[in-house]
Amino acid sequence: TVSVLYWRLDIYLEMLTVDAVNKLLEGGLGEKASVVMGNESCDMDSIVSSLVFAAYMSEEGRRVVPVMNVVKEDLALRTETVWALKDAGIDVEKMLYAPEIDWECVEALTLVDHNTPCPSQAHLGEKIRNIVDHHADSNDFTEQCSTRVVRTVGSTTTLIAVMTLKGDPKQDEPVLSEEGGLIDPAAAKLLLSTIMVDTMNNDPAMKKTTPLDVLAANALSSIIWTDASEEERAIHREDLYKKLSEEKFSTEGLTIQMSLRKDYKKFNFNGVVIGISSVLESISSLGAKGDLSAELEAYKAKHNLDILMIMSLTQHDGVKRELALTPHARLLKEFASTSTPSLREELGLEDADPVHGITTYKQQNVAISRKLLTPMLQKFFEQ
């Protein structure tokens, strides 16, 4: 029987704070620790996946520590995640952050929301023992993982929800145990909130959701709102999504540098180092905060990038995407190409007025997010 403590995430973190974390930081564990960690953008999917999957793994009595792959002060930039954690009773001060870790004390690493470490954490590869992810499969670490679930769905939390409800995440229609007492309503709400954010409320028009995302969302809803009808649960989900969207798209007080850091990933495609920042305001709105060209060049230099790309998403007047990037002759030529096929055609790029001299495009194919653009760029630079 699973201890209820493991499924009260607030209490679970308190247990870790008192017992494991201090010893981990001091390097004085009597045994090596096992860590669960998301990707370097440390968005809601990475954070919630780390928390819940660490608790799930601890079901077997192992010492498993969820680690946030971000500097502590940057968590505040993830406004919808901070709201959801607070709503679940999670104290972010009790969470552990990657820069605080003495990795020599870590024996095993579980990757969630990515299936290969970012370049700056490549040295952790030998410690990887489990992977749960929803991105394109790199096919790395196949021999050393005891659990390896990589499936293209809307959110990693979908896969974790299925696993915590004793279903097989590799099946299209897994049987879920919604009455097994394996997850508490607060954890279920965190998982559901993340699925809602990642799939834009399971809207099929956005091409982010799959039947498995819908199945998981329905199962979690029945745990959260046990006495509600299906219609009432749908209303509750819509209200939850509206609140999360309000929190997510709040950019008040963010500088250009803060916006770039909020949801950032770094890639190396055949020797070309690209940073991609997903921002939740228009390029012109971002440019109104300062000298966009100078700020991008400073960020590019700080992170040793060949290209810095901004993917903009706004929703206040319908879903709209824009794309902007620092100069790079080969990629700019491809974005200008009218041949078929080309990245310009696949993304539906239309030239827009430059902002502070930065090349900017309207992206008509709004279904292409960073998750989908990444393998397209990798293929382009490998040609």
C-alpha positions in Angstrom: 0.0 0.0 0.0 1.3 3.4 -0.9 1.8 5.8 2.0 -0.5 8.8 1.8 2.5 10.9 2.5 3.9 10.2 -0.9 0.8 11.6 -2.5 0.6 14.7 -0.5 3.2 16.6 -2.4 3.5 19.3 0.2 4.3 16.8 2.9 6.5 14.9 0.6 8.7 18.0 0.0 8.7 18.6 3.8 10.0 15.1 4.3 12.7 15.7 1.7 13.6 19.0 3.2 14.1 17.6 6.7 15.6 14.2 5.8 17.3 14.1 2.4 18.0 17.6 1.0 20.2 18.9 3.8 22.3 15.8 3.7 22.4 15.8 -0.1 23.7 19.4 -0.1 26.3 18.6 2.5 27.4 15.5 0.6 26.8 13.4 3.7 24.2 10.9 2.5 24.7 7.4 3.8 23.5 6.2 0.4 23.6 7.8 -3.0 20.5 9.9 -4.0 18.3 9.4 -7.0 17.2 12.6 -8.7 14.3 13.4 -11.1 14.8 16.5 -13.3 13.2 18.3 -16.2 14.7 20.2 -19.1 16.6 23.5 -18.9 13.6 25.6 -19.9 12.1 24.3 -16.6 8.5 25.1 -17.7 5.4 23.8 -16.0 5.7 20.4 -17.6 9.2 19.9 -16.4 8.5 21.2 -12.9 5.3 19.2 -12.3 6.7 16.1 -13.9 9.7 16.2 -11.6 7.6 16.6 -8.5 5.0 14.0 -9.2 7.3 11.4 -10.8 9.7 11.6 -7.8 6.8 10.9 -5.5 5.7 8.1 -7.7 9.2 6.5 -7.7 9.4 6.8 -3.9 6.4 4.5 -3.8 9.0 1.7 -3.7 10.8 3.1 -0.7 13.6 4.7 -2.7 15.1 8.1 -1.8 14.1 10.2 -4.8 14.6 13.9 -4.9 12.8 16.2 -7.5 15.2 18.9 -8.7 14.2 22.0 -10.6 16.5 22.7 -13.6 16.7 26.4 -13.2 18.3 29.0 -10.9 15.9 29.6 -8.0 15.3 33.3 -8.6 14.1 32.6 -12.2 11.2 30.4 -11.0 9.2 33.6 -10.3 9.2 34.2 -14.1 7.0 31.1 -14.6 3.9 32.8 -13.4 1.3 30.2 -14.2 3.5 27.5 -12.6 4.0 29.5 -9.4 0.2 30.0 -9.2 -0.5 26.3 -9.7 2.1 25.3 -7.1 0.7 27.7 -4.5 -2.8 26.5 -5.3 -1.6 22.9 -4.6 -0.1 24.0 -1.3 3.5 23.6 -2.5 6.1 26.0 -1.0 8.6 26.8 -3.7 11.2 27.7 -1.0 11.3 24.0 -0.1 12.1 22.8 -3.7 15.6 22.0 -4.7 17.3 23.7 -7.7 20.0 22.3 -10.0 22.7 24.8 -9.2 22.5 23.8 -5.5 23.2 20.1 -6.2 26.4 18.3 -5.5 26.1 15.9 -8.4 28.8 13.7 -7.0 26.2 12.6 -4.4 23.7 11.6 -7.1 23.8 8.0 -8.2 20.9 7.9 -10.6 19.1 10.5 -12.7 15.7 10.3 -14.2 15.0 12.7 -17.1 11.5 14.0 -17.6 10.3 16.3 -20.3 13.5 15.7 -22.3 15.3 12.6 -23.5 18.9 13.8 -23.8 20.6 16.3 -21.5 21.3 19.9 -22.7 25.0 20.5 -23.7 25.9 22.0 -20.4 24.7 18.9 -18.5 26.0 16.3 -21.0 28.4 15.0 -18.2 25.3 13.7 -16.4 24.6 11.2 -19.2 26.3 8.3 -17.4 23.9 8.7 -14.4 20.7 8.5 -16.5 18.6 5.5 -15.5 15.0 6.5 -16.5 13.4 8.7 -19.1 9.8 9.9 -19.5 9.3 12.4 -22.3 7.0 13.7 -25.1 9.5 15.1 -27.5 11.1 13.6 -30.6 13.2 10.6 -29.6 16.9 11.1 -29.8 17.3 7.3 -29.2 20.0 8.0 -26.6 20.6 6.0 -23.4 18.5 3.0 -24.6 20.8 0.4 -23.0 21.2 2.0 -19.6 17.6 2.8 -18.8 15.3 0.5 -16.8 12.3 2.7 -17.7 12.3 4.6 -21.0 9.0 6.1 -22.2 9.3 8.5 -25.1 6.0 9.2 -26.9 4.8 12.2 -28.8 1.8 13.4 -26.8 0.8 16.9 -25.7 2.5 16.8 -22.4 4.9 14.7 -20.4 2.5 14.9 -17.5 0.0 12.9 -19.6 2.4 10.0 -19.6 3.1 10.4 -15.8 -0.6 10.6 -15.0 -1.1 7.4 -16.9 1.7 5.7 -15.0 0.6 6.9 -11.6 -2.9 5.6 -12.4 -1.3 2.2 -13.1 -1.8 2.4 -16.9 0.6 1.5 -19.6 1.7 4.8 -21.3 2.8 3.0 -24.4 -0.8 1.8 -25.1 -3.2 4.0 -27.1 -6.1 3.2 -24.7 -4.6 2.2 -21.3 -6.9 1.1 -18.5 -6.5 3.5 -15.6 -7.2 2.9 -11.9 -8.9 6.1 -10.8 -9.9 4.7 -7.4 -6.5 3.3 -6.4 -5.7 6.0 -3.9 -2.4 6.5 -5.8 -2.7 10.2 -6.2 -4.3 13.0 -4.2 -6.5 15.7 -5.7 -3.8 18.4 -5.4 -1.3 16.4 -7.4 -4.0 15.5 -9.9 -4.9 19.2 -10.3 -1.2 20.0 -10.9 -1.0 17.3 -13.6 -4.3 18.4 -15.2 -3.3 22.0 -15.1 -0.1 21.2 -17.0 -1.9 19.1 -19.6 -4.4 22.0 -20.1 -1.5 24.5 -20.6 0.5 22.3 -22.9 -2.4 21.3 -25.1 -4.3 24.6 -24.9 -7.2 22.9 -23.2 -7.1 19.9 -25.5 -8.1 22.1 -28.4 -7.8 19.9 -31.5 -7.5 22.9 -33.7 -4.1 23.7 -32.2 -2.8 20.2 -33.1 -1.1 19.8 -29.7 -3.4 17.2 -28.2 -3.8 13.4 -28.6 -6.4 10.9 -27.5 -4.1 9.9 -24.6 -4.0 13.6 -23.4 -7.8 13.6 -23.4 -8.0 10.3 -21.6 -5.6 11.4 -18.9 -7.4 14.8 -18.5 -10.7 13.0 -18.0 -9.3 10.6 -15.5 -7.7 13.4 -13.5 -10.9 15.5 -13.6 -12.8 12.6 -11.9 -10.2 12.6 -9.1 -10.4 16.3 -8.6 -14.1 16.8 -8.9 -15.4 13.5 -7.7 -19.1 14.5 -7.3 -19.4 16.6 -10.5 -21.1 15.5 -13.7 -19.2 15.3 -17.0 -20.7 18.6 -18.0 -19.7 20.2 -14.7 -16.2 18.9 -15.0 -15.8 20.4 -18.4 -16.9 23.8 -17.0 -14.4 23.4 -14.2 -11.6 22.6 -16.6 -12.5 25.6 -18.8 -12.4 27.9 -15.7 -9.1 26.4 -14.6 -7.6 26.9 -18.1 -8.7 30.5 -18.2 -7.1 31.2 -14.8 -3.8 29.5 -15.9 -3.8 31.5 -19.2 -4.3 34.7 -17.3 -1.3 33.9 -15.2 0.8 32.6 -18.1 0.3 35.6 -20.4 1.0 38.2 -17.7 4.2 39.9 -18.8 3.9 43.1 -16.7 7.2 44.0 -15.1 9.3 41.7 -17.3 12.4 43.2 -18.9 13.6 41.9 -22.3 16.2 39.8 -20.6 13.7 38.3 -18.2 11.3 37.5 -21.1 14.1 35.8 -22.9 15.0 33.7 -19.8 11.5 32.7 -19.0 11.2 29.8 -21.4 14.6 29.3 -23.1 16.3 26.3 -24.6 19.7 25.8 -26.2 20.5 23.4 -29.0 23.5 22.3 -31.0 22.6 21.3 -34.6 25.6 20.0 -36.4 27.9 22.5 -34.8 25.4 25.5 -35.1 24.5 26.6 -31.6 20.9 28.0 -31.4 19.0 29.5 -28.5 15.3 29.6 -28.8 13.2 31.8 -26.4 9.5 31.4 -26.3 7.8 34.7 -25.3 4.2 35.5 -24.6 4.0 38.9 -26.2 4.4 40.3 -29.6 7.9 41.1 -31.0 6.9 44.8 -31.2 5.8 44.8 -27.5 9.1 43.2 -26.5 10.9 45.8 -28.6 9.0 48.6 -26.8 10.9 47.7 -23.6 14.3 48.7 -24.8 16.8 48.3 -27.6 15.9 44.9 -28.8 18.9 44.5 -31.1 21.4 45.3 -28.4 19.6 43.1 -25.8 19.5 40.1 -28.2 23.2 40.5 -29.0 24.0 40.7 -25.3 22.0 37.5 -24.6 23.5 35.8 -27.6 27.1 36.6 -26.4 26.4 35.6 -22.8 25.1 32.2 -23.9 27.7 31.6 -26.7 25.2 31.3 -29.4 25.4 31.4 -33.2 21.8 32.3 -33.5 19.2 33.6 -31.0 15.6 33.0 -32.1 12.4 34.3 -30.6 9.1 32.5 -31.0 6.3 34.8 -30.0 2.8 33.6 -29.0 -0.2 35.9 -28.2 -3.9 35.0 -27.6 -5.7 38.2 -26.8 -7.0 38.6 -30.4 -6.9 35.0 -31.6 -3.9 32.8 -31.6 -1.0 34.5 -33.3 2.7 33.6 -33.7 5.7 35.6 -34.8 9.3 34.6 -35.2 12.4 36.8 -35.0 16.1 36.0 -35.1 19.6 37.5 -35.0 21.5 37.5 -38.3 22.5 34.2 -39.8 23.0 34.1 -43.6 22.1 30.5 -44.2 19.0 30.4 -42.1 17.8 33.8 -43.3 18.2 32.5 -46.9 16.0 29.5 -46.1 13.4 31.7 -44.4 13.3 33.8 -47.5 13.2 30.9 -49.9 10.0 30.4 -52.0 11.0 27.0 -53.1 9.1 23.8 -52.1 9.7 22.4 -49.6 11.3 25.1 -47.3 11.1 26.1 -43.7 9.4 29.3 -44.9 6.6 27.2 -46.5 6.3 24.8 -43.6 6.1 27.6 -41.0 3.9 29.8 -43.2 6.3 32.7 -42.8 5.4 36.2 -44.0 7.8 39.1 -43.9 7.0 41.6 -41.2 8.5 45.0 -40.4 11.8 44.7 -38.6 11.9 45.7 -34.9 15.0 47.6 -34.1 16.6 46.1 -37.1 15.8 42.5 -36.0 14.4 40.3 -38.9 10.8 39.5 -38.0 8.2 37.2 -39.6 4.5 36.5 -39.1 4.1 32.7 -38.6 0.8 31.7 -40.2 1.2 28.0 -39.2 0.4 28.6 -35.5 0.5 24.9 -34.8 4.3 24.9 -35.0 5.7 25.4 -31.6 9.3 25.2 -30.5 8.8 21.5 -29.8 7.9 20.9 -33.4 10.3 23.4 -34.9 13.3 21.8 -33.2 13.5 18.6 -35.3 12.8 20.7 -38.4 15.9 22.9 -37.6 17.9 19.8 -36.8 17.1 18.2 -40.2 17.9 21.5 -42.0 21.3 22.0 -40.4 22.2 18.3 -41.0 21.6 18.5 -44.7 
